[in-house]
Amino acid sequence: MIGLSRVLTGICAAVLVSGLLAGCAETELLATFGKEIQNDGTDSGAYKVGNPYQVNGVWYYPAEDPYYDEVGVASWYGEPFDGRRTANGEVYDMNQLTAAHKTLPMPVFVRVTNLDNGRSLVLKVNDRGPFANGRIIDVSRRSAQLLGFEQAGTARVRVQVVDPDSGVAFARQDPEAPPEPTQTAQAIEFVSEEPASAIYVQAGAFAEADNAQWASQRLATIDHVQIYRVVANGVPFYRVRLGPYESVDEAGDMRYRVMAAGFPEARIVMD
């Protein structure tokens, strides 16, 4: 298999000699990103990014994103999907190390780390899903067993696109990559939710304060972000919102930027 690490080495040879790997253009990486996965010499199904699609009233926008790095909830799937075709034409085998994602290209390789126990695996994304609210990746049954959450059904994980040869996350090579997720929520400044006539873009609502903090850090370079702590039925959760905006059109433009930053379920809200 010709890995992306070798491609990066070839593209950036002159830069490496001078010790300036960070100077390689992101567009060069994207240009080779799909080609190397597609021509890896294995029976990996058809490489595809895919067109925007809608499931249960929610639109998803597939895109090549070698710097993808997200924290959220993982689930797993087995029967009755075992033996069926995946979204890129492979045959799903629940005993292989594969996964489903809503927007990443297929196939692409990701490192999934169970943040509850520290276990980590590199998986091949070859399917679409999961579409349950709040979940960012669906792994095979065998992957869930090795990651230690088969019995629980779900786990809080970190998902990073990686070089299939080395397992190294490309985000480490991006000088403008978002900050690492924080381990505690003590530094979060929560805003009381007061009724107001305002328009916001909500990137997501999180049960974990750490996840809300991570999302706000990732979006901070786009626009002003605030975390709103809300209590429903005695249970707190955290809304990450950008704004406010003066018009729905302005909020709509920002929503597309938020979605492109890795939050495909972003929506416009009015208070």
HELIX and SHEET records of a PDB file:
HELIX    1   1 LEU A    4  ILE A   11  1                                   8    
HELIX    2   2 ALA A   13  VAL A   17  1                                   5    
HELIX    3   3 LEU A   21  GLY A   23  5                                   3    
HELIX    4   4 GLU A   26  GLN A   38  1                                  13    
HELIX    5   5 ARG A  141  LEU A  147  1                                   7    
HELIX    6   6 PHE A  170  GLN A  173  5                                   4    
HELIX    7   7 ALA A  209  LEU A  219  1                                  11    
HELIX    8   8 VAL A  248  ALA A  260  1                                  13    
SHEET    1   A 2 TYR A  53  VAL A  55  0                                        
SHEET    2   A 2 VAL A  58  TYR A  60 -1                                        
SHEET    1   B 7 ASP A  69  TYR A  77  0                                        
SHEET    2   B 7 ARG A 135  SER A 140  1                                        
SHEET    3   B 7 THR A  98  ALA A 100 -1                                        
SHEET    4   B 7 SER A 120  ASP A 127  1                                        
SHEET    5   B 7 VAL A 108  ASN A 114 -1                                        
SHEET    6   B 7 THR A 154  VAL A 161 -1                                        
SHEET    7   B 7 ASP A  69  TYR A  77 -1                                        
SHEET    1   C 5 PHE A 190  VAL A 191  0                                        
SHEET    2   C 5 VAL A 225  ALA A 232  1                                        
SHEET    3   C 5 VAL A 235  TYR A 245 -1                                        
SHEET    4   C 5 ILE A 199  PHE A 206 -1                                        
SHEET    5   C 5 ARG A 267  MET A 270 -1                                        
END                                                                             
